[in-house]
Amino acid sequence: MRHLSIAAAGLLLFMSWPITTQAADLYGGSYKDEPAPAPYVSPFRWTGFYMGADIGGAWARGADVSSRCSPTGLCDQQSAFGNVDASSFMGGVHAGYNWNVAPKWVLGVEGDFSWTSLDGSAAAPDVTTAGLVVAPGGHSWSRDVRWLASVRGRLGFNVSPMTLLYFTGGVAWQDADYSATQTLTGLSTAATSFSETTTGYVLGGGLEWAMAKNWVIRGEYLYYSFDGESASARHSAGPPLKANFDWSDSDVHSVRAGLSYKF
């Protein structure tokens, strides 16, 4: 009987050995290390040079203008105000370079150039200091933004294996034509016109999708900010009468779609 008990105990110990081993594995006591998870690798490598084209729309906002005559003692004219907000189609080209700096993070630099025609104009009456309207169109202003350009840094994150969400910002330029006219008491006139390239800044973001090995499509929003301009002109009645014109700081918003080829 004693020998039978010893044999039964040995059989029970032998049968419980796999269960004990599985329990040890389940609760962290495995006798061998499990393989480490494979690092994240995007199936599309963003590193490299790319170039492409884009198309969309732009809107100029906050484009206030004003006109005043000096010296005020001789003008007998109230200052006038207007707004030259505008909207326009835009299209252009872009090029840049990206670096995969981490499994899901991308750094880049990009330059772009866009043609547009943000042509805004306004007019206001010539009104004396007593409130008498002398000429319905005594003051007029215009501003036409012909092109926009920028050089920007980019920071992107892979929200999915083929999709990159990015933020961007940098220095921007706009080239615009300006013109203005002031008529004093319906008789004397002063006018100016000039072109100016202005430096400002740009911020924005977008989403890119790698649709094929070398082709990437994007949707992008950019916000531009530029300083205003001032000008003066002599009246036809002669010195010392002078017209003074001001165009305030302006904001430009753009939404566009683009297609890039990655080399």
Accessible surface in RSA format (square Angstrom, percent):
REM  Atomic radii and reference values for relative SASA: ProtOr
REM  Chains: A
REM  Algorithm: Lee & Richards
REM  Probe-radius: 1.40
REM  Slices: 20
REM RES _ NUM      All-atoms   Total-Side   Main-Chain    Non-polar    All polar
REM                ABS   REL    ABS   REL    ABS   REL    ABS   REL    ABS   REL
RES MET A   1   180.26  93.4 136.04  90.0  44.22 105.3 123.09 104.7  57.17  75.7
RES ARG A   2   189.71  79.7 179.65  91.6  10.06  24.0  66.93  91.5 122.78  74.4
RES HIS A   3   151.71  82.9 146.15 101.6   5.56  14.2 100.63 103.7  51.08  59.4
RES LEU A   4   120.25  67.0 115.23  82.4   5.01  12.6 118.69  83.4   1.56   4.2
RES SER A   5    64.01  54.1  53.27  71.1  10.74  24.8  36.88  78.5  27.13  38.0
RES ILE A   6   106.53  60.6 100.97  75.2   5.57  13.4 103.94  74.8   2.60   7.0
RES ALA A   7    63.01  57.9  46.30  71.4  16.71  38.0  57.39  80.8   5.62  14.9
RES ALA A   8    58.40  53.7  47.88  73.9  10.52  23.9  53.90  75.9   4.50  11.9
RES ALA A   9    61.98  57.0  50.89  78.5  11.09  25.2  56.85  80.1   5.13  13.6
RES GLY A  10    38.99  48.1   0.00   N/A  38.99  48.1  33.01  90.6   5.98  13.4
RES LEU A  11   109.03  60.7 103.08  73.7   5.95  15.0 106.92  75.1   2.11   5.7
RES LEU A  12   125.54  69.9 123.86  88.6   1.68   4.2 125.26  88.0   0.28   0.8
RES LEU A  13   127.25  70.9 123.63  88.4   3.62   9.1 126.09  88.6   1.16   3.1
RES PHE A  14   155.43  77.8 147.48  91.3   7.95  20.7 153.32  93.0   2.11   6.0
RES MET A  15   122.07  63.2 106.48  70.5  15.59  37.1  96.88  82.4  25.19  33.4
RES SER A  16    38.78  32.8  37.12  49.5   1.66   3.8  30.02  63.9   8.76  12.3
RES TRP A  17   157.23  63.1 155.47  75.3   1.76   4.1 133.20  71.0  24.03  39.0
RES PRO A  18    69.21  50.4  64.42  58.7   4.79  17.4  69.08  57.0   0.14   0.8
RES ILE A  19   120.03  68.3 119.48  89.0   0.55   1.3 119.48  86.0   0.55   1.5
RES THR A  20    78.18  55.6  73.44  74.5   4.73  11.3  58.31  78.3  19.87  30.0
RES THR A  21    39.60  28.2  38.48  39.0   1.12   2.7  38.04  51.1   1.56   2.4
RES GLN A  22   123.28  68.9 118.06  86.3   5.22  12.4  40.19  85.6  83.09  63.0
RES ALA A  23    44.67  41.1  39.66  61.2   5.01  11.4  43.67  61.5   1.00   2.6
RES ALA A  24    27.25  25.1  17.70  27.3   9.55  21.7  26.75  37.7   0.50   1.3
RES ASP A  25    65.31  45.7  52.35  52.1  12.95  30.6  21.39  50.3  43.92  43.8
RES LEU A  26   136.21  75.9 108.77  77.8  27.44  69.0 114.49  80.4  21.73  58.5
RES TYR A  27   178.96  83.6 144.52  82.2  34.43  89.6 109.16  82.0  69.80  86.0
RES GLY A  28    70.74  87.2   0.00   N/A  70.74  87.2  36.40  99.9  34.33  76.9
RES GLY A  29    39.60  48.8   0.00   N/A  39.60  48.8  30.97  85.0   8.63  19.3
RES SER A  30    45.84  38.7  20.98  28.0  24.85  57.3  13.25  28.2  32.59  45.7
RES TYR A  31   170.67  79.7 134.10  76.3  36.57  95.2 105.50  79.3  65.17  80.3
RES LYS A  32   168.32  82.1 158.59  97.3   9.73  23.2 109.68  98.7  58.64  62.5
RES ASP A  33   143.43 100.5 116.21 115.7  27.21  64.3  36.23  85.3 107.20 106.9
RES GLU A  34   142.21  81.6 117.50  88.9  24.71  58.8  42.55  82.3  99.66  81.4
RES PRO A  35   127.92  93.2 101.02  92.1  26.90  97.8 112.91  93.2  15.02  93.3
RES ALA A  36    90.19  82.9  60.55  93.4  29.63  67.4  65.26  91.9  24.93  66.0
RES PRO A  37   126.90  92.5 102.98  93.9  23.92  86.9 114.84  94.8  12.05  74.9
RES ALA A  38    93.22  85.7  62.07  95.8  31.15  70.8  66.86  94.2  26.36  69.8
RES PRO A  39   109.28  79.6  89.82  81.9  19.46  70.8 100.94  83.3   8.34  51.8
RES TYR A  40    73.31  34.2  54.76  31.2  18.55  48.3  61.82  46.5  11.49  14.2
RES VAL A  41   107.19  70.5  83.87  75.9  23.32  56.2  86.53  75.2  20.66  56.0
RES SER A  42     6.11   5.2   1.59   2.1   4.52  10.4   1.59   3.4   4.52   6.3
RES PRO A  43    98.53  71.8  54.77  49.9  43.75 159.0  67.48  55.7  31.05 192.9
RES PHE A  44    10.90   5.5   9.42   5.8   1.48   3.9  10.80   6.5   0.10   0.3
RES ARG A  45   133.01  55.8 128.13  65.3   4.88  11.6  57.61  78.7  75.41  45.7
RES TRP A  46     4.52   1.8   3.41   1.6   1.12   2.6   3.41   1.8   1.12   1.8
RES THR A  47    47.15  33.5  39.45  40.0   7.70  18.4  37.21  50.0   9.94  15.0
RES GLY A  48    10.11  12.5   0.00   N/A  10.11  12.5   9.95  27.3   0.17   0.4
RES PHE A  49    88.69  44.4  86.01  53.3   2.68   7.0  86.01  52.1   2.68   7.7
RES TYR A  50    10.34   4.8  10.34   5.9   0.00   0.0  10.34   7.8   0.00   0.0
RES MET A  51    93.17  48.2  92.34  61.1   0.83   2.0  71.99  61.2  21.17  28.1
RES GLY A  52    18.24  22.5   0.00   N/A  18.24  22.5  14.84  40.7   3.41   7.6
RES ALA A  53    54.90  50.5  51.34  79.2   3.56   8.1  51.63  72.7   3.26   8.6
RES ASP A  54     9.36   6.6   1.00   1.0   8.36  19.8   3.81   9.0   5.55   5.5
RES ILE A  55   102.52  58.3 100.39  74.8   2.12   5.1 100.50  72.4   2.02   5.5
RES GLY A  56    22.39  27.6   0.00   N/A  22.39  27.6  18.34  50.3   4.05   9.1
RES GLY A  57    15.88  19.6   0.00   N/A  15.88  19.6  12.36  33.9   3.52   7.9
RES ALA A  58     0.46   0.4   0.00   0.0   0.46   1.0   0.00   0.0   0.46   1.2
RES TRP A  59    94.27  37.8  94.27  45.6   0.00   0.0  70.68  37.7  23.59  38.3
RES ALA A  60     7.39   6.8   7.39  11.4   0.00   0.0   7.39  10.4   0.00   0.0
RES ARG A  61   100.11  42.0 100.11  51.0   0.00   0.0  40.23  55.0  59.88  36.3
RES GLY A  62    38.24  47.2   0.00   N/A  38.24  47.2  30.23  83.0   8.01  17.9
RES ALA A  63     0.58   0.5   0.58   0.9   0.00   0.0   0.58   0.8   0.00   0.0
RES ASP A  64    74.97  52.5  74.18  73.8   0.79   1.9  21.85  51.4  53.13  53.0
RES VAL A  65     4.63   3.0   0.00   0.0   4.63  11.1   2.68   2.3   1.94   5.3
RES SER A  66    25.48  21.5  25.37  33.9   0.11   0.2  13.49  28.7  11.99  16.8
RES SER A  67     0.94   0.8   0.00   0.0   0.94   2.2   0.81   1.7   0.13   0.2
RES ARG A  68   113.84  47.8 113.63  57.9   0.21   0.5  38.86  53.1  74.98  45.4
RES CYS A  69     6.38   4.8   0.00   0.0   6.38  15.0   0.00   0.0   6.38   6.9
RES SER A  70    30.55  25.8  30.55  40.8   0.00   0.0  25.31  53.9   5.24   7.3
RES PRO A  71    54.20  39.5  49.23  44.9   4.97  18.1  54.18  44.7   0.01   0.1
RES THR A  72   113.72  80.9 100.01 101.4  13.71  32.7  69.29  93.1  44.43  67.2
RES GLY A  73    76.54  94.4   0.00   N/A  76.54  94.4  42.83 117.5  33.72  75.5
RES LEU A  74   112.28  62.5  88.14  63.1  24.14  60.7  91.41  64.2  20.87  56.2
RES CYS A  75     2.12   1.6   0.60   0.7   1.51   3.6   0.60   1.5   1.51   1.6
RES ASP A  76    69.75  48.9  64.91  64.6   4.84  11.5  30.66  72.2  39.09  39.0
RES GLN A  77    17.23   9.6   0.22   0.2  17.01  40.5   0.18   0.4  17.06  12.9
RES GLN A  78    77.30  43.2  69.87  51.1   7.43  17.7  25.27  53.8  52.03  39.5
RES SER A  79    56.53  47.8  36.00  48.1  20.53  47.3  14.63  31.2  41.90  58.7
RES ALA A  80     8.56   7.9   3.79   5.8   4.77  10.9   8.56  12.1   0.00   0.0
RES PHE A  81   146.37  73.2 126.97  78.6  19.40  50.5 127.24  77.1  19.13  54.7
RES GLY A  82    21.76  26.8   0.00   N/A  21.76  26.8  16.48  45.2   5.28  11.8
RES ASN A  83    63.60  43.9  49.29  47.6  14.31  34.4  30.21  72.7  33.39  32.3
RES VAL A  84     3.66   2.4   0.00   0.0   3.66   8.8   0.45   0.4   3.21   8.7
RES ASP A  85    57.95  40.6  38.41  38.2  19.54  46.2  16.71  39.3  41.24  41.1
RES ALA A  86    12.38  11.4   2.10   3.2  10.28  23.4  12.31  17.3   0.07   0.2
RES SER A  87    70.44  59.5  47.49  63.4  22.95  52.9  10.71  22.8  59.73  83.7
RES SER A  88    23.72  20.0   6.71   9.0  17.01  39.2  14.52  30.9   9.20  12.9
RES PHE A  89   131.09  65.6 117.19  72.6  13.90  36.2 121.16  73.5   9.94  28.4
RES MET A  90     0.44   0.2   0.44   0.3   0.00   0.0   0.44   0.4   0.00   0.0
RES GLY A  91    12.55  15.5   0.00   N/A  12.55  15.5  11.56  31.7   0.99   2.2
RES GLY A  92     8.82  10.9   0.00   N/A   8.82  10.9   2.87   7.9   5.95  13.3
RES VAL A  93    77.56  51.0  77.27  69.9   0.30   0.7  77.27  67.1   0.30   0.8
RES HIS A  94     4.65   2.5   0.00   0.0   4.65  11.9   3.09   3.2   1.56   1.8
RES ALA A  95    34.89  32.1  30.63  47.3   4.26   9.7  31.00  43.7   3.89  10.3
RES GLY A  96     8.26  10.2   0.00   N/A   8.26  10.2   8.25  22.6   0.01   0.0
RES TYR A  97    75.88  35.4  75.76  43.1   0.11   0.3  45.02  33.8  30.86  38.0
RES ASN A  98     5.32   3.7   5.32   5.1   0.00   0.0   0.00   0.0   5.32   5.1
RES TRP A  99   117.36  47.1 117.31  56.8   0.05   0.1  96.89  51.7  20.46  33.2
RES ASN A 100    28.54  19.7   3.38   3.3  25.16  60.6   2.09   5.0  26.45  25.6
RES VAL A 101    80.69  53.1  43.67  39.5  37.02  89.2  51.64  44.9  29.05  78.8
RES ALA A 102    37.05  34.1  25.35  39.1  11.70  26.6  35.40  49.8   1.66   4.4
RES PRO A 103    80.95  59.0  66.18  60.3  14.77  53.7  77.49  64.0   3.46  21.5
RES LYS A 104    77.63  37.9  77.56  47.6   0.07   0.2  25.58  23.0  52.05  55.4
RES TRP A 105   111.98  44.9 111.98  54.2   0.00   0.0  89.30  47.6  22.68  36.8
RES VAL A 106     2.82   1.9   2.23   2.0   0.59   1.4   2.23   1.9   0.59   1.6
RES LEU A 107    80.39  44.8  80.39  57.5   0.00   0.0  80.39  56.5   0.00   0.0
RES GLY A 108     8.93  11.0   0.00   N/A   8.93  11.0   0.05   0.1   8.88  19.9
RES VAL A 109    64.34  42.3  64.29  58.2   0.05   0.1  64.29  55.9   0.05   0.1
RES GLU A 110     1.87   1.1   0.00   0.0   1.87   4.5   1.87   3.6   0.00   0.0
RES GLY A 111    26.36  32.5   0.00   N/A  26.36  32.5  18.64  51.1   7.72  17.3
RES ASP A 112    11.40   8.0   0.31   0.3  11.09  26.2   4.77  11.2   6.62   6.6
RES PHE A 113    63.27  31.7  63.02  39.0   0.25   0.7  63.02  38.2   0.25   0.7
RES SER A 114     0.26   0.2   0.26   0.4   0.00   0.0   0.02   0.0   0.25   0.3
RES TRP A 115   145.36  58.3 144.41  69.9   0.94   2.2 122.39  65.3  22.97  37.3
RES THR A 116    15.73  11.2   0.00   0.0  15.73  37.5   5.89   7.9   9.84  14.9
RES SER A 117    61.03  51.6  54.26  72.4   6.76  15.6  35.00  74.5  26.03  36.5
RES LEU A 118     1.86   1.0   0.00   0.0   1.86   4.7   0.00   0.0   1.86   5.0
RES ASP A 119    89.40  62.6  65.21  64.9  24.19  57.2  14.23  33.5  75.16  75.0
RES GLY A 120     3.29   4.1   0.00   N/A   3.29   4.1   3.29   9.0   0.00   0.0
RES SER A 121    83.36  70.4  59.64  79.6  23.72  54.6  22.97  48.9  60.39  84.6
RES ALA A 122    23.07  21.2   8.37  12.9  14.70  33.4  20.23  28.5   2.83   7.5
RES ALA A 123    72.93  67.1  41.77  64.5  31.16  70.9  42.05  59.2  30.88  81.8
RES ALA A 124    12.45  11.5   9.60  14.8   2.85   6.5  12.45  17.5   0.00   0.0
RES PRO A 125    56.31  41.0  53.44  48.7   2.87  10.4  53.44  44.1   2.87  17.8
RES ASP A 126     0.96   0.7   0.96   1.0   0.00   0.0   0.00   0.0   0.96   1.0
RES VAL A 127    26.86  17.7  26.36  23.9   0.50   1.2  26.36  22.9   0.50   1.4
RES THR A 128    11.79   8.4  11.79  12.0   0.00   0.0  10.75  14.4   1.04   1.6
RES THR A 129    90.56  64.4  64.23  65.1  26.33  62.7  48.80  65.5  41.77  63.1
RES ALA A 130    99.24  91.3  56.35  87.0  42.89  97.6  69.08  97.3  30.17  79.9
RES GLY A 131    43.23  53.3   0.00   N/A  43.23  53.3  19.30  53.0  23.93  53.6
RES LEU A 132   119.68  66.7 115.12  82.4   4.56  11.5 119.30  83.8   0.38   1.0
RES VAL A 133    84.72  55.7  64.26  58.2  20.46  49.3  64.26  55.8  20.46  55.5
RES VAL A 134    55.21  36.3  25.19  22.8  30.03  72.4  29.30  25.5  25.92  70.3
RES ALA A 135    17.12  15.7  16.10  24.8   1.02   2.3  17.12  24.1   0.00   0.0
RES PRO A 136   114.95  83.8 102.72  93.6  12.23  44.5 104.80  86.5  10.15  63.1
RES GLY A 137    51.96  64.1   0.00   N/A  51.96  64.1  25.33  69.5  26.63  59.7
RES GLY A 138     1.17   1.4   0.00   N/A   1.17   1.4   0.65   1.8   0.52   1.2
RES HIS A 139     0.24   0.1   0.24   0.2   0.00   0.0   0.05   0.0   0.20   0.2
RES SER A 140    40.18  34.0  39.78  53.1   0.40   0.9  26.59  56.6  13.60  19.1
RES TRP A 141     5.46   2.2   0.06   0.0   5.40  12.7   2.74   1.5   2.72   4.4
RES SER A 142    27.68  23.4  27.68  36.9   0.00   0.0  17.28  36.8  10.40  14.6
RES ARG A 143     8.49   3.6   7.68   3.9   0.81   1.9   1.90   2.6   6.59   4.0
RES ASP A 144    33.58  23.5  33.52  33.4   0.06   0.1   8.70  20.5  24.88  24.8
RES VAL A 145     4.47   2.9   4.47   4.0   0.00   0.0   4.47   3.9   0.00   0.0
RES ARG A 146   104.88  44.0 101.33  51.7   3.55   8.5  33.96  46.4  70.92  43.0
RES TRP A 147    62.18  25.0  62.18  30.1   0.00   0.0  46.44  24.8  15.74  25.5
RES LEU A 148     0.18   0.1   0.10   0.1   0.08   0.2   0.15   0.1   0.04   0.1
RES ALA A 149    14.07  12.9  14.07  21.7   0.00   0.0  14.07  19.8   0.00   0.0
RES SER A 150     2.36   2.0   0.00   0.0   2.36   5.4   0.00   0.0   2.36   3.3
RES VAL A 151    74.65  49.1  71.78  65.0   2.86   6.9  71.78  62.4   2.86   7.8
RES ARG A 152     1.80   0.8   0.00   0.0   1.80   4.3   1.80   2.5   0.00   0.0
RES GLY A 153    36.30  44.8   0.00   N/A  36.30  44.8  29.14  80.0   7.16  16.0
RES ARG A 154    12.18   5.1   4.06   2.1   8.13  19.4   5.01   6.8   7.17   4.3
RES LEU A 155    79.94  44.5  78.47  56.1   1.48   3.7  78.47  55.1   1.48   4.0
RES GLY A 156     2.37   2.9   0.00   N/A   2.37   2.9   1.17   3.2   1.20   2.7
RES PHE A 157    65.90  33.0  65.81  40.8   0.09   0.2  65.81  39.9   0.09   0.3
RES ASN A 158     1.87   1.3   0.00   0.0   1.87   4.5   0.00   0.0   1.87   1.8
RES VAL A 159    77.58  51.0  43.38  39.3  34.20  82.4  47.21  41.0  30.37  82.4
RES SER A 160    43.36  36.6  37.24  49.7   6.11  14.1  36.63  78.0   6.72   9.4
RES PRO A 161    65.16  47.5  65.16  59.4   0.00   0.0  65.16  53.8   0.00   0.0
RES MET A 162    60.29  31.2  59.89  39.6   0.41   1.0  57.88  49.2   2.41   3.2
RES THR A 163    22.68  16.1  22.68  23.0   0.00   0.0  10.62  14.3  12.06  18.2
RES LEU A 164     0.85   0.5   0.85   0.6   0.00   0.0   0.85   0.6   0.00   0.0
RES LEU A 165    68.47  38.1  67.04  48.0   1.43   3.6  67.04  47.1   1.43   3.8
RES TYR A 166     0.89   0.4   0.56   0.3   0.33   0.9   0.56   0.4   0.33   0.4
RES PHE A 167   129.18  64.6 126.65  78.4   2.53   6.6 127.04  77.0   2.14   6.1
RES THR A 168    10.46   7.4   0.00   0.0  10.46  24.9   4.63   6.2   5.83   8.8
RES GLY A 169    23.78  29.3   0.00   N/A  23.78  29.3  10.69  29.3  13.10  29.3
RES GLY A 170    28.82  35.5   0.00   N/A  28.82  35.5  23.26  63.8   5.57  12.5
RES VAL A 171    57.69  38.0  52.39  47.4   5.29  12.8  55.10  47.9   2.59   7.0
RES ALA A 172     0.00   0.0   0.00   0.0   0.00   0.0   0.00   0.0   0.00   0.0
RES TRP A 173    79.03  31.7  79.03  38.3   0.00   0.0  63.12  33.7  15.91  25.8
RES GLN A 174     0.39   0.2   0.39   0.3   0.00   0.0   0.09   0.2   0.30   0.2
RES ASP A 175    10.39   7.3  10.39  10.3   0.00   0.0   0.70   1.7   9.69   9.7
RES ALA A 176     0.04   0.0   0.04   0.1   0.00   0.0   0.04   0.1   0.00   0.0
RES ASP A 177    46.27  32.4  44.90  44.7   1.37   3.2  23.30  54.8  22.97  22.9
RES TYR A 178     3.19   1.5   0.06   0.0   3.13   8.1   0.79   0.6   2.40   3.0
RES SER A 179    41.00  34.6  40.94  54.6   0.06   0.1  24.60  52.4  16.40  23.0
RES ALA A 180     4.10   3.8   0.00   0.0   4.10   9.3   2.15   3.0   1.95   5.2
RES THR A 181    45.93  32.7  45.83  46.5   0.10   0.2  24.16  32.4  21.77  32.9
RES GLN A 182     0.00   0.0   0.00   0.0   0.00   0.0   0.00   0.0   0.00   0.0
RES THR A 183    25.85  18.4  25.85  26.2   0.00   0.0  12.68  17.0  13.16  19.9
RES LEU A 184     8.24   4.6   8.24   5.9   0.00   0.0   8.24   5.8   0.00   0.0
RES THR A 185    55.18  39.2  45.58  46.2   9.61  22.9  35.19  47.3  20.00  30.2
RES GLY A 186    40.76  50.3   0.00   N/A  40.76  50.3  13.84  38.0  26.92  60.3
RES LEU A 187   154.87  86.2 127.32  91.1  27.55  69.3 130.18  91.4  24.68  66.4
RES SER A 188     8.98   7.6   6.37   8.5   2.61   6.0   8.98  19.1   0.00   0.0
RES THR A 189    54.97  39.1  48.90  49.6   6.07  14.5  33.85  45.5  21.12  31.9
RES ALA A 190     1.93   1.8   0.00   0.0   1.93   4.4   1.93   2.7   0.00   0.0
RES ALA A 191    64.07  58.9  40.45  62.4  23.62  53.7  40.45  57.0  23.62  62.6
RES THR A 192    26.95  19.2  15.51  15.7  11.44  27.3  10.69  14.4  16.27  24.6
RES SER A 193    87.45  73.9  61.68  82.3  25.77  59.4  26.14  55.7  61.31  85.9
RES PHE A 194    55.58  27.8  40.45  25.1  15.12  39.4  52.97  32.1   2.61   7.5
RES SER A 195    65.38  55.2  41.31  55.1  24.07  55.5  23.00  49.0  42.38  59.4
RES GLU A 196    70.88  40.7  66.68  50.4   4.19  10.0   6.35  12.3  64.53  52.7
RES THR A 197    69.71  49.6  46.59  47.2  23.13  55.1  31.40  42.2  38.31  57.9
RES THR A 198    12.94   9.2   9.65   9.8   3.29   7.8  12.80  17.2   0.14   0.2
RES THR A 199    78.57  55.9  62.88  63.7  15.69  37.4  42.43  57.0  36.14  54.6
RES GLY A 200    17.78  21.9   0.00   N/A  17.78  21.9  13.00  35.7   4.78  10.7
RES TYR A 201   106.31  49.6 106.31  60.5   0.00   0.0  76.25  57.3  30.05  37.0
RES VAL A 202     0.19   0.1   0.00   0.0   0.19   0.5   0.00   0.0   0.19   0.5
RES LEU A 203    97.89  54.5  97.55  69.8   0.34   0.8  97.68  68.6   0.21   0.6
RES GLY A 204    18.82  23.2   0.00   N/A  18.82  23.2  10.68  29.3   8.14  18.2
RES GLY A 205    16.49  20.3   0.00   N/A  16.49  20.3  11.77  32.3   4.72  10.6
RES GLY A 206    12.90  15.9   0.00   N/A  12.90  15.9  10.54  28.9   2.35   5.3
RES LEU A 207    88.09  49.1  83.93  60.0   4.16  10.5  83.96  59.0   4.13  11.1
RES GLU A 208     5.46   3.1   5.10   3.9   0.36   0.9   0.36   0.7   5.10   4.2
RES TRP A 209   120.95  48.5 120.59  58.4   0.35   0.8 104.60  55.8  16.35  26.5
RES ALA A 210     1.77   1.6   0.00   0.0   1.77   4.0   0.00   0.0   1.77   4.7
RES MET A 211    94.01  48.7  65.78  43.5  28.23  67.2  65.73  55.9  28.28  37.5
RES ALA A 212    44.70  41.1  33.23  51.3  11.47  26.1  44.66  62.9   0.03   0.1
RES LYS A 213   172.26  84.0 153.00  93.9  19.27  45.9 103.14  92.8  69.12  73.6
RES ASN A 214    39.05  26.9  38.13  36.8   0.92   2.2   1.75   4.2  37.30  36.1
RES TRP A 215   108.15  43.4 108.15  52.3   0.00   0.0  85.03  45.3  23.12  37.5
RES VAL A 216     8.11   5.3   7.87   7.1   0.24   0.6   7.87   6.8   0.24   0.7
RES ILE A 217    68.33  38.9  67.75  50.5   0.58   1.4  67.75  48.8   0.58   1.6
RES ARG A 218    11.25   4.7   1.52   0.8   9.72  23.1   5.43   7.4   5.82   3.5
RES GLY A 219    37.18  45.9   0.00   N/A  37.18  45.9  29.90  82.1   7.28  16.3
RES GLU A 220     6.81   3.9   0.00   0.0   6.81  16.2   3.02   5.8   3.79   3.1
RES TYR A 221    90.77  42.4  89.44  50.9   1.33   3.5  77.56  58.3  13.21  16.3
RES LEU A 222     0.17   0.1   0.17   0.1   0.00   0.0   0.17   0.1   0.00   0.0
RES TYR A 223    52.56  24.5  52.56  29.9   0.00   0.0  35.51  26.7  17.05  21.0
RES TYR A 224     0.06   0.0   0.06   0.0   0.00   0.0   0.00   0.0   0.06   0.1
RES SER A 225    21.08  17.8  19.52  26.1   1.56   3.6   0.05   0.1  21.03  29.5
RES PHE A 226     2.90   1.5   0.00   0.0   2.90   7.5   2.29   1.4   0.61   1.7
RES ASP A 227    91.98  64.4  91.40  91.0   0.58   1.4  20.34  47.9  71.65  71.5
RES GLY A 228    23.97  29.6   0.00   N/A  23.97  29.6   6.69  18.4  17.28  38.7
RES GLU A 229    36.26  20.8  30.65  23.2   5.61  13.4   4.70   9.1  31.57  25.8
RES SER A 230    79.29  67.0  54.75  73.1  24.54  56.5  34.61  73.7  44.68  62.6
RES ALA A 231    23.47  21.6   8.82  13.6  14.65  33.3  20.93  29.5   2.54   6.7
RES SER A 232    62.98  53.2  39.00  52.1  23.98  55.2   8.45  18.0  54.53  76.4
RES ALA A 233    15.89  14.6   7.11  11.0   8.78  20.0  15.89  22.4   0.00   0.0
RES ARG A 234   142.20  59.7 124.40  63.4  17.80  42.4  49.79  68.0  92.41  56.0
RES HIS A 235     5.36   2.9   0.00   0.0   5.36  13.7   0.08   0.1   5.28   6.1
RES SER A 236    87.05  73.6  45.75  61.1  41.30  95.1  51.25 109.1  35.79  50.1
RES ALA A 237    69.41  63.8  26.10  40.3  43.32  98.5  37.74  53.1  31.68  83.9
RES GLY A 238    19.05  23.5   0.00   N/A  19.05  23.5  18.05  49.5   1.01   2.3
RES PRO A 239   113.65  82.8  89.10  81.2  24.56  89.3  89.24  73.7  24.42 151.8
RES PRO A 240    73.70  53.7  69.31  63.2   4.39  16.0  69.90  57.7   3.80  23.6
RES LEU A 241    23.79  13.2  23.79  17.0   0.00   0.0  23.79  16.7   0.00   0.0
RES LYS A 242    64.77  31.6  64.77  39.7   0.00   0.0  15.73  14.2  49.05  52.2
RES ALA A 243     0.00   0.0   0.00   0.0   0.00   0.0   0.00   0.0   0.00   0.0
RES ASN A 244    18.60  12.8  18.45  17.8   0.16   0.4   4.60  11.1  14.01  13.5
RES PHE A 245     1.21   0.6   0.05   0.0   1.16   3.0   0.05   0.0   1.16   3.3
RES ASP A 246    44.56  31.2  43.71  43.5   0.85   2.0  20.14  47.4  24.42  24.4
RES TRP A 247     3.83   1.5   0.00   0.0   3.83   9.0   0.12   0.1   3.72   6.0
RES SER A 248    42.11  35.6  31.08  41.5  11.03  25.4  40.57  86.4   1.54   2.2
RES ASP A 249    87.83  61.5  78.40  78.0   9.43  22.3  24.45  57.5  63.38  63.2
RES SER A 250     3.73   3.2   3.20   4.3   0.53   1.2   2.25   4.8   1.48   2.1
RES ASP A 251    44.97  31.5  44.94  44.7   0.03   0.1   0.71   1.7  44.26  44.1
RES VAL A 252     0.59   0.4   0.59   0.5   0.00   0.0   0.59   0.5   0.00   0.0
RES HIS A 253    54.63  29.9  54.63  38.0   0.00   0.0  39.24  40.4  15.39  17.9
RES SER A 254     0.15   0.1   0.13   0.2   0.01   0.0   0.00   0.0   0.15   0.2
RES VAL A 255    82.28  54.1  79.20  71.7   3.09   7.4  79.20  68.8   3.09   8.4
RES ARG A 256     6.61   2.8   0.69   0.3   5.92  14.1   4.59   6.3   2.02   1.2
RES ALA A 257    56.19  51.7  53.64  82.8   2.55   5.8  53.96  76.0   2.24   5.9
RES GLY A 258     8.73  10.8   0.00   N/A   8.73  10.8   4.93  13.5   3.81   8.5
RES LEU A 259    80.71  44.9  77.75  55.6   2.96   7.4  77.75  54.6   2.96   8.0
RES SER A 260     2.84   2.4   2.84   3.8   0.00   0.0   2.33   5.0   0.51   0.7
RES TYR A 261    76.96  35.9  76.60  43.6   0.36   0.9  40.57  30.5  36.39  44.9
RES LYS A 262    29.17  14.2  29.17  17.9   0.00   0.0   5.75   5.2  23.42  25.0
RES PHE A 263   124.25  62.2  85.82  53.2  38.43 100.0 111.69  67.7  12.56  36.0
END  Absolute sums over single chains surface
CHAIN  1 A    14136.5      11405.8       2730.7       9770.4       4366.1
END  Absolute sums over all chains
TOTAL         14136.5      11405.8       2730.7       9770.4       4366.1
